[in-house]
Amino acid sequence: MRAYIVLFLLTLGSQAWAQERIISNEEISFTLGIAELEVSTYPTNQDLDFLNYVDHYPSQLDFILIKLGYRFDLYSKISTDIKLVMLDDIIPDNYDVSAYYNLNPWLGLGLGSMLSKNWISNFEEYQIQALPEYYLVNDNLKQFNTYELGFYISPKLRPIRSKYFSLQVSCDLGMSSFSQHRVSFLHKKQFSNEKVRYQYQTHTHYQPYIQPKMDIRIHAFSIKEASFGFLFNSTYYHSNRSINYTRTTTTWTSENPIAEHIQAPKHTYARLEVNMGMCITW
């Protein structure tokens, strides 16, 4: 009897699936692109400013991007877009995930999250300039990866959508923060036994940003139900950002440390990305 019930339920399920597929318009994509980062800098003052050391070589190309994408529609009303992003180190630790509710065929409203990696390097230069009478006990180059975690809402417009060509533009309006990090420097005074340790603990601080996006798809050919095409997309990220931190200074011994909360100035922080590749839709 149970076998007949199970068979009956499976038959009903297959009929319901035939009437309306839960997942449709699936697409996988592969793109290769570049990203150019532009961060304003300020003259060195009495406090370390980490964002002065993000775009350390402004004359060089900042990032090469590899993006793996998967898109699909749910019940024809919700469009989901998942992008896994790799930089020069070929580590898949960046992403951009969003889901849009389609109000009509050309307008939608979505929510999303993104994670983006940056390198902050060579900031030991500040310590060397700030304490000329001291030398670094460990003079290796300092670098850490900082991850920017963001959440956003995004209106989406699809003014052109046909079998052979489609254009989609959207604009992410979000809040994001750099991840927390702790770094330290140990200095020793020249011709003396006096030592000073500086320890920096960065803070989580969510700040607003805006990021317009554009996607273009061009149909090339079809094989049965699969459609092959070219994909072009670009994004422009803009924000005014700062990395605030607590600086703890200990002199000679670890007793009686002095802790200071530093509010760093805001920098213009912009990133332009351009990508192109292939997509397969079915």
Secondary structure, DSSP 8 states (H G I E B T S, - for coil): -HHHHHHHHHHHHHHHHHHS-SEEEEEEEEEEEEEEEEE------SS--GGGGSSS-TTS--EEEEEEEEEEEETTTEEEEEEEEE-TT----EEEEEEEEEEETTEEEEEEEEEEEEEEE-THHHHHHH-TTEEESS-S--EEEEEEEEEEEEEEEEEEE-SSEEEEEEEEEEEEEE---EEEEEEEETTS--EEEEEEEE----EEEEEEEEEEEEEEEEETTEEEEEEEEEEEEEEEE---EEEEEEESSSSS-EEEEE----EEEEEEEEEEEEEEE-
